[in-house]
Amino acid sequence: MPQYPREEIALHFIETPTVFPVGPVNVYLYPGPPVTLFDAGTNTQEAFEALNNGLAAEGVLLADIDQVILTHHHLDHIGLVRRIKEASGARILAHREVPARLPSITNETVLRKQLKYLLAELGAPQTMAEEVIRQRLSLLNLMDEIEIDEVFEDGAGIGPFTAHFRPGHSSTDCIFTHAPQNWAVTGDHLIHRVTPNPLLRWNPRLEARERSLVLYYESLLKTRDLEISWCFAGHGAPFHDHRAAIDSTIQHIERRGERTLNALPPEGDTPYEMTLRLFPHPRKDSFYYCLSAVTGYLDFLEMRGKVALDISGGITRYIPVSPSA
């Protein structure tokens, strides 16, 4: 992969460890002014030390940080916000959706309620729902207090950056284009050779399940229209040719969608049944991710008119549509 021109692009990336299978997460330092961090890593001492060491390598102290801009609200990107703010007084900026969505990962009561509704709609038995809830609750120990000082909208200007709201991977994803040079901090919206798995989630405003993969697909098409020289993602190395990366991701989604359609029986399946059909022996700790992926592909097929929804007794079933229908 070509190396980005470090002497021309004033952005420094700092790898910080996580406890998740995805591996390290990138925190980006923009020297400003104002001195800016994009994202804040995971709430562990190891990540905090890696952040401080990475800053020191660039001649910057934690106390020098003026602002932190969050790409989205996932735990591996917001974990050290409080410690950074306490050390520096930095302002914390995030898309306006972040405050509304934080309870879904920080509040046990909200998390239980949302997962209960989601999993029941998808046909999962109560025992499976309780196991998923237990696993998700186990992540709460990585959460720390977080206070957003300033929210922004899609299209907002933040110094030399423009914020672009790109929900899909999460409900709050944003990318930030640097207008003078057309590079972008893409967070987890666009990662080189990785198709993020948009997880199941509840929309508190609509009081309904979001079509996460459909939102992600629509966001990819919007990003494809932008002029971007280099992408600085939440994980992995910088890369260029964002359109090729997006085209590859879309092709991956389409292939997985067709595989799902080919496995769908004529009478249809619930997402839970379909997940067991495609992953007959899933590990307990990965079933939620499998269910999220399969539900996303079923939603994608429904958007394409290849399956129809049948909702009975609050449970959703996806039924293949005859080509002649």
Summary of the structure (lengths in Angstrom):
residues: 325
radius of gyration: 20.2
end to end distance: 46.4
largest distance: 65.6
contacts: 1059
relative contact order: 0.12
helix: 40%
strand: 21%
